Amino acid sequence: MSDKKILPTFLLCFLFGVFGAHRFFVGKIGTGLLQLITIGGLGIWVLVDLIIIITGSFTDKEGKKIVEWT
């Protein structure tokens, strides 16, 4: 289980997902840069990430699931 929380990850993805802010937040710098360059995969990547975050399957850079909301 990760020490990161779902709520800030979700809010970053929802508000600044096209810039990859949520991926930078959890330590995934490489994919964060890819999202930044591709404008969030033209929005599709951001939508997929939002669904993954809400379902509790999103992981941090160490592969630990982010499961706690607060």
C-alpha positions as CSV (number, residue, x, y, z in Angstrom):
1,M,0.0,0.0,0.0
2,S,1.3,3.4,-1.0
3,D,1.7,6.4,1.3
4,K,0.1,8.6,-1.4
5,K,-3.7,9.3,-1.2
6,I,-6.4,8.9,-3.9
7,L,-8.0,12.3,-3.4
8,P,-5.0,14.5,-4.3
9,T,-4.1,12.1,-7.1
10,F,-7.6,12.2,-8.5
11,L,-7.8,16.0,-8.2
12,L,-4.5,16.5,-9.9
13,C,-5.6,14.1,-12.7
14,F,-9.0,15.8,-13.1
15,L,-7.7,19.4,-13.1
16,F,-4.2,19.0,-14.6
17,G,-4.2,15.6,-16.1
18,V,-3.3,16.8,-19.6
19,F,0.0,18.0,-18.1
20,G,0.7,14.7,-16.3
21,A,0.6,16.3,-12.8
22,H,-0.9,13.2,-11.1
23,R,1.9,11.1,-12.5
24,F,4.6,13.5,-11.3
25,F,2.9,13.5,-7.9
26,V,3.2,9.7,-7.5
27,G,6.8,9.7,-8.8
28,K,6.2,8.4,-12.4
29,I,8.4,11.0,-14.1
30,G,8.8,9.2,-17.4
31,T,5.1,8.7,-18.1
32,G,4.4,12.2,-16.7
33,L,6.7,13.7,-19.3
34,L,5.0,11.6,-22.0
35,Q,1.6,12.9,-20.9
36,L,3.0,16.4,-20.9
37,I,4.3,16.1,-24.4
38,T,1.2,14.4,-25.9
39,I,-1.3,16.6,-24.0
40,G,-2.5,13.7,-21.9
41,G,-2.7,11.4,-24.9
42,L,-5.1,13.9,-26.4
43,G,-7.3,13.4,-23.4
44,I,-7.8,9.7,-23.7
45,W,-4.9,8.8,-21.4
46,V,-6.3,11.1,-18.8
47,L,-9.8,9.5,-18.9
48,V,-8.2,6.1,-18.5
49,D,-6.2,7.2,-15.6
50,L,-9.2,8.8,-13.9
51,I,-11.0,5.4,-14.1
52,I,-8.0,3.6,-12.8
53,I,-7.6,6.0,-9.9
54,I,-11.3,5.8,-8.9
55,T,-11.3,2.0,-9.0
56,G,-8.2,1.9,-6.7
57,S,-5.9,0.3,-9.2
58,F,-3.5,3.2,-9.7
59,T,0.0,2.6,-8.5
60,D,3.0,4.8,-7.4
61,K,6.5,4.6,-8.8
62,E,7.3,1.5,-6.6
63,G,4.2,-0.4,-7.9
64,K,2.3,0.0,-4.6
65,K,-1.5,0.6,-5.0
66,I,-2.9,3.9,-4.0
67,V,-6.0,2.8,-2.0
68,E,-6.6,5.4,0.8
69,W,-8.8,8.4,0.0
70,T,-7.7,10.7,2.9
